[in-house]
């Protein structure tokens, strides 16, 4: 009686477990030996003794892609994020779930590094249509001088000038009509401080100092073990913020194409040594040639510095030409003087004969008079 009383609770527990597995869709052996993609049989008519009668159970919705009609074990679609309702990543790697993040990007190339702050749910600040960029062509300018010049042109406006570069200033015009009038001119003369400037439309938001460029780059010498989207994204972040990786270039021979945001896409050019499993590879970065039509998100600082260097070079050439002309004039004047002195020595004072002749004539005249 003692053994029976000990076995009864175990048998009752086994019956409860088997009933639970039946409610979940089959016995434990069925779940253990079921292969991928196999339809799970559902017992029908077991109470009637029809043990051979089965019908396939509907699989429902796939938890990987969110689509119905197949199981996640055999799914070949991209993952679906239940948080942001988009494809390409799972909810655990969603940027909205991770919160704000700060990245260091572009530091594989000199002068191209920047800090990238991601704020979930934020949108770029809308740029007003009357934002302008004033480029100084000649004269000495400052924030106070530019404000005084603009105040002299339109006095009933609070001009807030911000210096963005050595020779460039950002300013908000009263309206687009005034901005169009000034931007259509090749240059404007600011009379108070004798400044010559050029006005451009600006895509920078008030308070911003620069905008990044968007373009394609090519990565050469990528080993086969790194030819996947995740590894390429990490390598390309040495040049900027990755937007998309060309998946066709991953399976083709040749370079891998990546679209990214960077400071100056044309300056992303060179070799970066990347170690993969203790083995170093010289990865070559080259901007994709597109006829010089890179999508410019705004006037980059590098472009403004290049324009400044060109202007300084032109001034140096002008100064050098002026000094050269002065030196040539001095040499010509010196050669004329030396030739004049040499001619005087050769004639033996013939240039003074006029004086002698005059003296002789006067003597003769004097003798005749006597």
Residue pairs with C-beta under 8 A, 6 or more apart in sequence:
18 27
21 27
21 28
21 31
22 43
25 31
25 40
25 42
25 57
26 40
26 41
26 42
26 43
30 40
30 41
34 40
36 71
36 73
36 74
37 71
37 73
37 74
39 56
39 57
39 59
40 56
40 57
41 54
41 55
41 56
41 57
42 54
42 55
42 56
42 57
43 54
44 50
44 53
44 54
44 55
45 53
59 68
59 69
59 70
59 71
60 68
61 67
61 68
62 68
62 69
62 70
62 71
62 72
62 75
62 77
63 72
64 72
64 75
64 77
64 79
64 80
65 72
65 75
65 77
65 78
65 79
65 80
65 87
66 80
66 82
67 77
67 80
77 87
78 87
78 88
79 87
79 88
79 89
79 90
80 86
80 87
80 90
81 87
81 88
81 89
81 90
81 91
81 94
82 91
83 91
83 94
83 96
83 97
84 94
84 95
84 96
91 97
95 101
95 118
95 120
96 120
96 121
98 120
99 120
100 117
100 118
100 119
100 120
101 117
101 118
102 115
102 116
102 117
102 118
103 115
103 116
103 117
103 118
103 237
103 241
104 113
104 115
104 116
105 113
105 114
105 115
105 116
105 237
105 238
105 239
105 240
105 241
106 112
106 113
106 114
106 237
106 238
106 239
106 240
106 241
106 262
106 263
107 113
107 238
108 238
108 239
108 272
108 285
109 238
109 239
109 267
109 268
109 269
109 270
109 272
109 285
111 263
111 264
111 267
111 302
112 239
112 240
112 262
112 263
112 264
112 267
112 268
113 263
114 212
114 263
116 241
124 205
125 205
125 208
126 205
127 202
127 203
127 204
127 205
128 172
128 206
129 176
129 179
130 172
130 173
130 174
130 175
130 176
130 178
130 179
131 170
131 171
131 172
131 173
131 201
131 202
131 203
131 204
131 205
131 206
132 170
132 171
132 172
132 173
132 179
132 182
132 183
132 199
132 200
132 201
132 202
133 164
133 168
133 169
133 170
133 171
133 199
133 200
133 201
133 202
133 204
133 299
134 146
134 161
134 168
134 169
134 170
134 171
134 197
134 198
134 199
134 200
135 167
135 168
135 197
135 198
135 199
135 200
135 304
135 307
136 167
136 168
136 169
136 195
136 196
136 197
137 187
137 196
137 197
137 198
137 311
138 195
138 196
139 190
139 193
139 194
139 195
139 196
140 193
140 195
141 167
141 169
141 193
141 195
141 197
142 163
143 161
143 162
143 163
143 169
145 192
145 193
145 195
146 161
146 169
146 171
146 190
146 195
147 159
147 161
148 192
148 193
149 190
149 191
149 192
149 193
149 195
150 157
150 159
150 161
150 171
151 157
151 159
152 190
152 191
152 192
154 174
154 178
157 174
159 171
160 171
160 172
161 169
161 170
161 171
162 169
162 170
162 171
162 207
163 169
163 170
164 170
164 204
164 209
164 210
164 301
164 304
165 301
165 304
165 305
165 308
166 304
166 308
167 304
167 308
167 311
168 299
168 304
170 202
170 204
170 206
172 206
173 179
173 182
179 199
179 201
182 188
182 199
183 199
183 200
183 201
185 199
186 198
187 196
187 197
187 198
188 196
188 197
188 198
188 199
189 195
189 196
190 196
190 197
200 299
202 298
202 299
203 211
203 297
203 298
204 210
204 211
204 298
204 299
208 298
209 301
210 263
210 298
210 299
210 300
210 301
211 297
211 298
211 299
211 300
212 240
212 241
212 261
212 262
212 263
212 297
212 298
212 300
213 261
213 262
213 263
213 264
213 265
213 294
213 295
213 296
213 297
213 300
214 243
214 259
214 260
214 261
214 265
214 294
214 295
214 297
215 259
215 260
215 262
215 265
215 287
215 288
215 290
215 294
215 295
216 257
216 258
216 259
216 287
216 288
216 290
217 236
217 239
217 257
217 258
217 260
217 265
217 268
217 285
217 286
217 287
217 288
218 255
218 256
218 257
218 258
218 285
218 286
218 287
218 288
219 232
219 235
219 236
219 255
219 256
219 257
219 258
219 283
219 284
219 285
220 255
220 283
220 284
220 286
221 281
221 282
221 283
221 284
222 232
222 235
222 255
222 256
222 281
222 283
223 276
223 281
225 276
225 277
226 232
226 235
226 276
227 250
227 251
227 256
228 250
229 245
229 247
229 250
232 245
232 250
232 256
232 258
233 242
233 245
233 258
235 274
235 283
236 242
236 245
236 258
236 260
238 272
238 274
238 285
239 260
239 262
239 268
239 285
240 260
240 261
240 262
240 263
240 265
240 268
241 260
241 261
241 262
242 258
242 259
242 260
243 259
243 260
243 261
244 258
244 259
245 256
245 257
245 258
245 259
246 256
246 257
246 258
246 259
249 255
249 256
249 257
250 256
255 286
257 288
261 297
262 268
263 300
263 301
263 302
264 300
264 302
264 303
265 287
265 294
266 287
266 294
267 302
268 285
268 286
268 287
269 285
269 286
269 287
270 284
270 285
271 282
271 283
271 284
271 285
272 282
272 283
272 285
273 280
273 281
273 282
273 283
274 280
274 281
274 283
275 281
287 294
344 351
